[in-house]
Amino acid sequence: MKTVKIDIIHPKAEELLHNLADLQLINISEAEENIVHLSSEQKEMLIMSEKDIEYGNIISEKELDEIDSAWLQ
């Protein structure tokens, strides 16, 4: 079983989650075990990363390895 923390922003999302719990597809608990609190800078970096992915500003690992290899020479 995988545990994740979700910050609910929209009331409809909370309703959806409770419906999924009613169908026994997910388990909702209020426990705050193993929660990692991110700094505002970390949250901003995640937002920036999501925008990069959305706009296609990404490179493959192979391309990154080639860039690194060229830089190291």
Order of alpha helices (4+ residues) and beta strands (2+ residues): alpha-alpha-alpha
